[in-house]
Amino acid sequence: MNMRFACLPCLTLLLAACGGGGGVTSSGGDNTGQAQQVNLLARTATNTLAYIPPQCFTRTQDTEGGTVHNPCYACHAASSEPNYNNQQNLQLAYSLPQAGAGQYIVNPWTNLFKDRSAAIAAISDDAVSQYVAQDNYLDGGGIALAKKLASVPASWDVDGDGKWGGYAPDAWFNFDARGYDRAADGHATGWRAFSYYPFPGAFMPTNGAFDDVLIRLPAAFRSNTAGVEDLDVYGVNLAVVEALIKRADIAIPATDETALGVDLDNDGKLGTATVVKYHWNPVVGDNMSYVGQAKTELAAGRLHLAAGLFPEGTEFLHSVRYLAVAADGSVVPATRMKELRYGRKAYWRSYSDLNLQAQMDAIDKRKNPDTPEIYGGDAEHGLNNNKGWTYQGFIEDKDGKLRPQSYEETLFCMGCHSTLSATEDGAFAFPRKLVGGSANGWYHWSSGIRSVLPDPKRKGDGKLEYSTYLRNNRAGDEFRGNTEVLARFFNADGSEKADQFAALASDVSVLLLPAASRARTMSKAYWALVMEQSFALGRDGLAAPAANVWQQVDENRATGVVTPEAAPRLALP
């Protein structure tokens, strides 16, 4: 076990906060000090470009005509069906809505340029260590936020009906040996943790945050044909979903196919299966099936199945955590949550539905290139991405307690989970789930990494993913502000340090984990944002002002990239 690599992240660093209309404080009480007011009842955004993350304003060249850095490919490349958002062009030029700004687009994320060195220096190492060690999720034997939502404050109740109509946190982050979450009384909540390779760029822990992701399928997937909860049935159904998302065979414990009535390994007979075989070509009648009650629902047309798509009712829960420094000096995920993010697939959309939506979006963009995207919803019920998914989230208030995100904060989720070419049905983490070992990737990061992880190979070209990201970007983050990664992997003249790239090939922690000093600095910088509640201006807790980001950029300005890079899809398994 490689305990110095105790956790990995993916995704993260989304969302931003909104003023507007006689706001209330984020904690629902009096606003004091420098904390800005956040109106959770607002259904509009001051920053209409909040769905476009700060990374999209990165300067891709150090100087005019200088070295070209291409971090853009990680999110924007050729997509695979049923993701019809082909975005190679976004590697070549800054194609952003002008939103009435004239001939250039003003970067709304002004926190990127703020010097927080004084605020960071004012926080001692002991103070930040104590802060990140505090639990702001569980409280007195229960889930603190769920307790508060049970008697929702009026300042959080968007529809004014006295009840919380959105997701109320119900995961206990208490996992058994198979990764299943268990409530205080021992019952399975349906949530299951999985480990995964984090998405390259800002979402790696070296850039400020650890995170985890849990998945939950609807009750029918967790029940046998008699309607009784059965975790063995649930495990098979999760493997079927994984096979469909990855379009690959997935190993499972030896399973009696006769009892389930499904030929999981597709060998033409019912026996004992040790793999869910991927095969899906419905045009010729070649299809897969769920098991248990979900099989019955599928046959009745109340559930659906297709390659690259999650079934309706699928949920994801994603906590974003501070960095902590363990007693031995290693960097680990902190107890304290920065954010808790939730997504649910509310309804099914077929290949043809998604293709038509993509075509309509493309036509609308050509007709109205300067009009920002619009997403329906609110802080209480979440926002709809028009592809079947609803997203909402919670973030720290000025006192460090979790509170609902505003409409504008949640809007920042929508661009990444709606129109990126890099996702599978809006998801980043699950397509990158680890495989192999006794747990086959079904475990929470808090239990440690089960083995040293090598730099994974990409589909198609076989290149090593993180090494390719470093070479394309010549940096460890989009802003090129992570000086630790720069010094570790590159010489002063920009040439590669061959020994470090060789080490990365066999152990990704060489890149992903920061030094203890950097971990503390990044936690201090973000804590300063929390005390300000200035998320409307950006939530990247940077150690120093961003030097490689446009404050304003000409519409359709060339990035300097000539040949688009391929998408970073992994050869897993």
C-alpha positions in Angstrom: 0.0 0.0 0.0 1.3 3.4 -1.0 -0.1 5.4 1.9 1.7 8.6 1.0 -0.7 8.7 -2.0 -3.8 8.5 0.1 -6.3 10.2 -2.2 -6.8 11.6 -5.7 -9.2 14.1 -7.2 -11.0 14.7 -10.4 -13.2 17.3 -11.8 -13.6 20.2 -9.4 -13.2 23.9 -8.9 -16.5 24.9 -10.3 -19.2 27.4 -9.3 -19.3 31.1 -8.2 -21.5 33.3 -6.0 -24.1 35.9 -6.8 -25.1 39.2 -5.3 -28.3 40.8 -6.6 -31.6 41.8 -5.3 -31.3 42.6 -1.6 -29.3 39.5 -0.8 -29.1 37.5 2.4 -25.8 36.4 3.9 -24.5 33.0 2.9 -25.0 31.6 6.4 -28.6 33.0 6.7 -27.6 35.4 9.4 -26.0 38.8 9.7 -23.2 39.6 7.2 -20.1 40.9 9.1 -16.6 41.8 8.3 -15.6 41.6 4.6 -17.9 38.7 3.7 -20.0 39.5 0.7 -23.7 38.9 0.6 -25.1 36.0 -1.4 -28.7 35.9 -2.5 -29.8 32.3 -2.5 -33.3 33.2 -3.7 -32.1 34.7 -7.0 -32.9 32.8 -10.2 -30.6 34.9 -12.4 -26.8 35.5 -12.5 -24.9 38.7 -12.5 -22.1 37.0 -14.4 -23.8 35.6 -17.5 -20.6 33.8 -18.4 -20.4 31.9 -15.1 -20.7 28.6 -16.9 -17.4 29.2 -18.6 -14.6 28.3 -16.1 -11.6 30.6 -15.5 -9.3 28.1 -17.3 -10.8 29.1 -20.6 -9.2 32.5 -20.3 -5.7 31.1 -20.1 -3.0 32.7 -22.2 -1.7 29.9 -24.4 1.5 31.8 -25.3 4.0 33.4 -23.0 4.6 36.1 -25.5 3.3 37.0 -29.0 4.5 34.2 -31.2 6.2 32.5 -28.3 6.0 28.9 -26.9 2.5 27.5 -27.3 0.9 25.8 -24.4 -2.2 23.6 -25.0 -4.1 22.6 -21.9 -7.3 23.1 -23.8 -7.3 19.6 -25.4 -8.1 18.0 -22.1 -11.7 19.4 -22.2 -12.1 20.3 -25.9 -11.4 17.7 -28.5 -13.2 15.2 -30.8 -16.0 13.5 -28.9 -17.4 10.0 -29.2 -21.0 9.1 -29.7 -23.4 9.8 -28.0 -21.5 12.9 -27.0 -22.0 15.0 -30.1 -20.0 18.0 -28.8 -17.0 18.0 -31.1 -14.8 20.9 -30.0 -11.4 20.7 -31.6 -12.0 24.3 -32.8 -11.8 25.5 -29.2 -8.2 24.5 -29.1 -7.5 26.8 -31.9 -9.2 30.1 -30.9 -11.0 31.8 -28.0 -14.6 31.3 -29.1 -16.5 33.0 -26.3 -19.7 34.9 -26.2 -19.0 38.6 -26.2 -22.0 39.3 -24.0 -22.2 42.9 -25.1 -18.5 43.6 -24.4 -17.7 44.9 -27.8 -14.7 43.6 -29.7 -13.3 41.7 -26.8 -14.5 39.6 -23.9 -13.8 40.8 -20.3 -12.7 38.1 -17.9 -15.2 38.1 -15.1 -13.0 36.0 -12.8 -11.1 38.9 -11.2 -10.1 36.9 -8.1 -7.4 35.4 -10.3 -5.5 38.6 -10.2 -5.9 39.4 -6.5 -2.7 39.3 -4.4 -3.6 37.3 -1.3 -0.1 37.0 0.0 -0.9 39.2 3.1 -4.0 37.1 3.9 -2.0 33.9 3.5 0.8 35.1 5.7 -1.7 36.1 8.4 -2.8 32.5 8.8 -0.5 30.3 10.8 0.3 26.7 9.9 -1.3 25.5 13.1 -4.5 27.5 12.4 -5.0 26.1 9.0 -4.2 22.6 10.1 -6.8 22.9 12.9 -9.4 24.4 10.5 -9.1 21.7 7.8 -9.2 18.9 10.4 -12.7 20.0 11.6 -15.7 18.1 10.3 -18.3 20.4 8.7 -20.4 17.5 7.3 -21.1 15.1 10.2 -22.3 16.7 13.5 -23.4 15.1 16.7 -24.2 11.7 15.2 -26.0 13.1 12.2 -25.5 15.0 8.9 -25.4 18.6 9.8 -26.7 20.0 6.6 -29.5 17.5 6.4 -30.6 18.6 9.8 -30.7 22.2 8.8 -32.6 21.4 5.6 -35.2 19.6 7.5 -36.3 23.0 8.9 -35.2 25.0 5.9 -34.4 28.7 6.6 -36.5 31.2 4.7 -33.4 32.6 3.1 -32.8 29.2 1.4 -36.4 28.4 0.5 -36.6 29.5 -3.1 -40.2 28.4 -3.8 -41.3 29.6 -0.3 -43.2 26.4 0.6 -41.4 25.8 3.9 -39.8 22.6 2.6 -36.4 21.9 0.9 -37.3 20.6 -2.5 -33.8 19.6 -3.7 -31.2 17.0 -2.7 -30.6 16.6 1.1 -27.3 15.0 1.9 -27.7 11.3 2.9 -24.3 9.8 2.5 -22.4 9.0 5.7 -19.0 8.5 4.1 -18.7 5.3 6.1 -17.6 2.6 3.7 -17.4 -1.2 4.0 -14.8 -3.4 2.4 -16.6 -3.3 -0.9 -17.0 0.5 -1.0 -20.7 0.6 0.0 -21.7 3.5 2.2 -23.3 2.5 5.6 -25.5 4.8 7.7 -25.1 5.0 11.5 -27.5 2.1 11.9 -25.5 -0.1 9.5 -27.9 -0.1 6.6 -26.6 0.5 3.0 -27.5 3.9 1.7 -27.1 2.9 -1.9 -24.0 5.1 -2.4 -20.8 3.3 -3.5 -17.4 4.8 -3.6 -15.0 4.2 -6.5 -11.4 5.2 -7.1 -10.3 6.8 -10.4 -7.5 8.6 -12.2 -8.1 12.3 -11.7 -8.7 14.5 -14.7 -5.4 16.3 -15.7 -5.0 20.0 -14.9 -6.5 22.2 -12.2 -8.3 19.2 -10.6 -5.2 17.4 -9.4 -4.5 17.7 -5.7 -1.2 19.5 -6.4 -3.4 22.4 -7.5 -5.3 22.7 -4.2 -8.0 20.1 -3.6 -8.6 16.5 -3.0 -12.0 15.0 -3.9 -14.0 11.8 -4.2 -17.0 10.6 -6.1 -19.8 8.2 -5.1 -22.4 6.7 -7.4 -25.9 5.4 -6.6 -28.3 3.6 -9.0 -32.1 3.6 -8.3 -33.7 1.0 -6.0 -34.6 -1.3 -8.9 -30.9 -1.9 -9.5 -30.2 -2.7 -5.9 -33.0 -5.3 -5.7 -33.6 -8.8 -6.8 -36.6 -9.9 -8.8 -38.6 -10.2 -5.6 -37.9 -6.6 -4.8 -35.6 -7.4 -1.9 -32.4 -5.4 -1.6 -29.4 -7.5 -2.7 -25.9 -6.0 -2.9 -24.7 -8.8 -5.1 -27.3 -8.0 -7.6 -26.4 -4.3 -7.2 -22.7 -5.1 -7.8 -23.5 -6.9 -11.1 -25.7 -4.0 -12.3 -22.9 -1.5 -11.5 -20.6 -3.6 -13.6 -23.1 -3.6 -16.5 -23.2 0.2 -16.3 -19.4 0.4 -16.2 -19.1 -1.9 -19.2 -21.6 0.3 -21.1 -19.8 3.6 -20.2 -16.3 2.3 -20.9 -17.4 0.1 -23.8 -15.2 -2.6 -22.3 -15.4 -5.9 -20.5 -15.6 -5.6 -16.7 -14.4 -8.3 -14.3 -16.8 -9.4 -11.6 -16.7 -12.0 -8.7 -17.8 -15.5 -9.9 -21.5 -15.1 -10.4 -24.3 -17.6 -11.0 -25.9 -16.5 -14.3 -28.7 -19.1 -14.0 -30.0 -17.5 -10.8 -30.0 -14.1 -12.6 -31.4 -15.3 -15.9 -28.8 -13.3 -17.9 -25.8 -14.4 -19.9 -23.4 -11.9 -18.5 -20.3 -13.2 -20.3 -22.1 -13.6 -23.6 -20.8 -17.1 -24.1 -24.2 -18.5 -25.2 -25.1 -20.3 -22.1 -26.0 -19.7 -18.4 -23.2 -20.8 -16.1 -20.7 -19.0 -13.9 -19.5 -15.7 -15.2 -16.4 -13.8 -14.0 -16.8 -11.0 -16.5 -19.5 -8.7 -17.9 -18.9 -8.9 -21.6 -19.5 -5.6 -23.4 -21.6 -6.1 -26.6 -24.1 -3.6 -27.9 -25.4 -3.4 -31.4 -29.2 -3.0 -31.1 -29.5 -2.6 -34.9 -28.8 -6.4 -35.2 -30.4 -7.3 -31.9 -27.2 -7.6 -30.0 -27.9 -6.2 -26.6 -27.0 -6.4 -22.9 -29.3 -6.5 -19.9 -29.5 -5.4 -16.3 -30.3 -8.1 -13.6 -32.8 -8.3 -10.8 -35.7 -5.9 -10.6 -33.9 -3.6 -13.1 -34.1 -6.3 -15.7 -37.9 -6.4 -15.2 -38.1 -2.6 -15.5 -35.9 -2.6 -18.6 -38.2 -5.2 -20.3 -41.2 -3.1 -19.4 -39.7 0.0 -21.0 -39.5 1.9 -17.7 -35.7 1.8 -17.7 -33.3 2.2 -20.6 -29.9 0.9 -21.6 -27.4 2.2 -24.2 -23.6 2.4 -24.6 -22.1 5.6 -23.2 -25.2 6.5 -21.2 -26.2 6.1 -17.6 -29.7 4.8 -16.8 -32.2 7.3 -15.6 -32.1 7.9 -11.9 -28.3 7.6 -11.6 -26.9 9.9 -9.0 -23.4 11.1 -8.3 -22.1 12.7 -5.1 -18.8 14.5 -5.1 -17.0 16.0 -2.1 -14.2 18.5 -2.6 -11.8 18.7 0.3 -8.9 20.8 1.6 -5.4 19.5 1.6 -4.1 18.3 5.0 -0.6 17.3 6.2 -0.4 14.1 8.1 1.9 13.5 11.1 4.5 11.9 8.8 4.5 14.9 6.5 2.5 13.3 3.7 -0.3 15.2 2.0 -3.8 13.7 2.5 -7.4 14.7 2.1 -8.7 16.8 4.9 -11.8 16.1 6.9 -13.2 19.5 6.1 -15.2 19.8 2.8 -14.9 22.8 0.6 -17.9 21.7 -1.4 -20.4 18.9 -1.8 -21.7 18.5 -5.4 -24.7 16.4 -6.5 -26.0 15.3 -9.9 -29.0 13.2 -10.8 -30.1 11.9 -14.2 -33.7 13.0 -14.0 -34.9 11.6 -17.4 -33.7 9.5 -20.4 -32.5 11.0 -23.6 -31.7 8.7 -26.5 -28.9 9.0 -29.1 -31.3 10.7 -31.5 -32.5 13.1 -28.8 -28.9 14.1 -27.9 -27.9 14.4 -31.5 -30.8 16.6 -32.3 -30.0 18.7 -29.2 -26.4 19.1 -30.3 -27.5 20.2 -33.8 -30.0 22.7 -32.4 -27.3 24.1 -30.1 -24.8 24.4 -33.0 -27.4 26.3 -35.1 -28.3 28.6 -32.3 -24.6 29.3 -31.7 -24.1 30.2 -35.3 -27.1 32.5 -35.3 -26.4 34.0 -31.9 -22.7 33.7 -31.3 -22.7 36.5 -28.6 -25.6 35.1 -26.6 -24.6 33.3 -23.4 -26.1 29.9 -22.6 -29.2 29.8 -20.4 -30.0 27.0 -17.9 -33.3 26.6 -16.0 -33.5 26.0 -12.3 -32.7 27.5 -9.0 -30.5 27.1 -5.9 -33.1 24.8 -4.2 -33.9 22.4 -7.0 -30.7 22.5 -9.0 -30.1 23.4 -12.7 -31.0 21.3 -15.7 -28.4 20.8 -18.4 -31.0 20.0 -21.1 -29.5 16.5 -21.5 -31.3 14.8 -18.7 -29.2 15.8 -15.7 -29.9 18.1 -12.8 -27.0 19.5 -10.8 -26.8 21.3 -7.5 -24.3 21.8 -4.7 -23.3 23.1 -1.3 -20.3 25.3 -0.3 -18.8 26.7 2.8 -20.4 29.9 4.3 -18.2 32.5 6.0 -18.2 30.4 9.2 -17.1 27.2 7.4 -20.5 25.5 7.5 -22.0 24.1 4.3 -24.8 26.0 2.7 -26.6 25.7 -0.6 -25.0 27.3 -3.6 -26.7 30.1 -5.3 -28.1 29.9 -8.9 -24.9 31.6 -10.2 -22.6 29.3 -8.2 -24.4 26.3 -9.6 -24.3 27.8 -13.1 -20.5 27.4 -13.1 -21.1 23.6 -13.0 -23.2 23.6 -16.1 -20.7 24.3 -18.8 -18.4 21.5 -17.7 -21.2 19.0 -17.3 -23.2 19.9 -20.4 -21.3 20.6 -23.5 -17.7 19.3 -23.1 -16.4 16.8 -25.5 -14.4 15.1 -22.7 -17.3 13.6 -20.7 -19.3 10.5 -21.0 -23.0 11.4 -20.4 -21.7 14.5 -18.5 -19.4 12.4 -16.2 -15.7 12.9 -15.7 -14.7 10.4 -13.0 -16.6 7.2 -13.7 -15.2 6.6 -17.2 -11.8 6.8 -15.5 -12.6 4.4 -12.7 -9.7 2.1 -11.7 -9.9 -1.6 -12.3 -8.0 -4.7 -11.1 -7.0 -5.8 -7.6 -9.2 -7.4 -5.1 -11.7 -4.5 -5.0 -11.6 -3.7 -8.7 -11.6 0.0 -8.0 -14.6 -0.1 -5.6 -13.2 1.7 -2.6 -13.0 5.2 -1.1 -9.7 7.1 -1.2 -9.7 7.3 2.6 -8.7 3.6 2.7 -5.6 4.4 0.8 -4.4 3.5 -2.7 -4.2 -0.2 -3.1 -1.0 -0.1 -5.1 1.4 2.4 -6.8 -0.5 3.7 -9.8 1.4 4.0 -13.1 0.8 6.8 -15.6 -2.2 5.4 -17.6 -2.2 4.9 -21.3 -4.6 6.7 -23.6 -6.9 5.0 -26.1 -5.9 5.2 -29.7 -2.3 6.5 -29.5 -1.1 4.7 -26.4 0.6 7.8 -25.0 1.0 8.2 -21.2 -1.7 10.6 -20.1 -0.1 12.8 -17.5 3.2 12.9 -19.3 1.3 13.9 -22.5 -0.4 16.7 -20.5 2.9 18.0 -19.2 4.4 18.0 -22.6 1.4 19.7 -24.3 1.0 22.3 -21.6 4.6 22.6 -20.4 3.1 23.1 -17.0 1.1 21.3 -14.3 -2.0 23.5 -14.4 -3.8 25.6 -17.0 -2.6 28.9 -15.4 1.1 27.7 -15.4 1.3 29.0 -11.8 2.3 25.7 -10.1 6.0 26.5 -9.7 6.6 23.3 -7.8 5.5 21.1 -10.8 7.5 23.3 -13.2 10.6 23.0 -11.1 10.1 19.2 -10.7 9.6 18.3 -14.3 11.4 21.1 -16.3 14.7 22.7 -16.4 15.1 26.5 -16.5 15.4 26.5 -20.3 12.1 24.5 -20.5 13.7 21.2 -21.3 12.3 18.0 -19.7 13.9 16.4 -16.7 14.1 12.8 -18.0 14.4 11.2 -14.6 11.2 12.8 -13.3 9.2 11.8 -16.4 10.6 8.3 -15.9 9.5 8.3 -12.3 6.0 9.5 -13.3 5.6 6.7 -15.7 5.5 4.2 -12.8 4.0 6.4 -10.0 1.6 9.2 -10.7 2.0 10.6 -7.2 5.2 12.2 -8.4 3.0 14.7 -10.2 -0.3 14.6 -8.3 0.9 15.2 -4.7 2.3 18.6 -3.6 4.8 19.2 -0.9 3.5 19.9 2.6 4.4 23.6 2.4 2.4 24.0 -0.8 -0.5 22.1 0.5 -0.8 24.5 3.5 -0.4 27.5 1.3 -3.2 26.4 -1.0 -5.5 25.7 1.9 -4.8 29.1 3.4 -5.5 30.8 0.0 -8.9 29.1 -0.3 -9.8 29.7 3.3 -9.3 33.4 2.6 -11.9 33.1 -0.2 -14.3 31.5 2.2 -14.0 34.3 4.7 -14.6 36.8 1.9 -17.5 34.8 0.3 -16.2 36.3 -3.0 -16.9 33.2 -5.1 -18.7 35.4 -7.7 -15.3 36.6 -8.7 -13.7 33.1 -8.9 -13.0 30.3 -6.5 -9.4 29.3 -7.4 -7.4 29.6 -4.2 -4.1 30.8 -5.8 -0.9 31.3 -4.0 -0.1 34.2 -6.2 -1.9 36.3 -8.8 -2.3 34.5 -12.2 0.2 35.8 -14.7 -0.8 33.7 -17.7 -4.5 34.6 -17.9 -6.2 37.2 -20.1 -8.0 40.0 -18.3 -9.7 40.7 -21.6 -9.3 38.8 -24.9 -10.3 39.5 -28.4 -13.1 37.4 -29.7 -11.8 34.4 -31.9 -8.2 35.3 -31.1 -5.9 32.5 -32.3 -4.4 30.4 -29.5 -1.3 29.5 -31.5 -2.3 25.8 -31.5 -2.1 24.5 -35.1 -3.0 20.9 -34.8 -5.7 19.9 -32.3 -4.7 17.2 -29.8 -6.7 14.1 -29.2 -9.0 13.7 -26.2 -7.5 12.1 -23.1 -9.6 9.0 -22.9 -8.0 6.2 -21.0 -7.5 2.6 -22.0 -9.2 1.3 -18.9 -9.4 -1.6 -18.4 
